[in-house]
Amino acid sequence: MEKLYGVIGDPIHHSMSPLIHNFALQKHRLHAHYTAFHVKAEKLEDAFKGFRAIQLAGLNVTIPHKQSIIPLLDEVDPLARDIGAVNTVVLENGKYVGYNTDGPGFIRQLKNIDRHFSRKKVLIIGSGGAARAIYFSLAKEKVQTIDMANRTIQKARTIINDCPYQTESQALALIDAEKCLDQYDILIQTTSIGMFPNIHETPIQIKRLKENTIVIDIIYNPFETKFLQEAKKHQAIIANGIDMFIHQAALSFELWTNQAFPVEDTKKLVIKQLGGDKC
Ligand code: NAP
């Protein structure tokens, strides 16, 4: 029988997950299909009962269900439990187990840019769901200095305090982060500022950036945010969020199928789908 995988969210019609996972399933000639399910917050429990009934083989979970899915699962992987968000559900021996591949997906991207990243000083801009997953994953990888700057500074403090892995971290106001950018080797932009259609906005001024700083903006629409354009003017090493997106999908796919995800071919497909080749 054909195995069924899917993604749940609200909204969900813009998701590229069906495209890339069906591409990977077909590459491996697996007898399986991946589809998008539009599930409203108040229908999550009913929807998940349905998935149990049909023994859905695996699920991606996106906004607004990443936290609320947790009590419905049989088990949750420790990192996902600490982060407090699940984006991947795997049917393992009849049990639904939750994982978070967003942070580990980002780590795969960073390792490809600098395999010595754990010795570097990192600043994360933003304190939303993605920032929390990235912060916890960097801390798990033993990065010692991870500061966090956010408009709402209390949210940065909460992430730092909640993290079970030891780090030296401080929470900063955005304006204070601007003044000490030259202290960092790696800058990670995780706010939604600069995302299409507000492409002329940046979360902070980056005049004090030092040369060769690694600057990653996890946004991928546009490919090159204003923030990355400014960083490039300061001779930074820049990267957008496509690789994080591909690697979080790759980790989900590997958990479901035990097969390698076709990373490079999928990246080309995503870039084509987004209408560009400027990456
Ligand atoms: P989120 O939980 O809603 O967090 C949004 C963050 O942006 C918060 O830190 C928020 O600050 C900040 N922010 C929003 N508007 C702002 C403004 N006008 N001024 C200052 N700060 C502002 O969102 P998320 O889920 O973390 O996602 C954030 C971004 O990452 C989105 O663009 C999303 O598309 C992208 N993303 C990419 C990937 C990938 O695979 N590449 C994965 C996940 C997310 P406050 O805390 O002060 O509100």
Residues whose N, C-alpha, C, O or C-beta is under 5 A from the ligand:
A	BS01	NAP	G126 S127 G128 G129 A130 A131 N150 R151 T152 K155 T190 T191 S192 M195 I218 I219 G241 I242 M244 F245
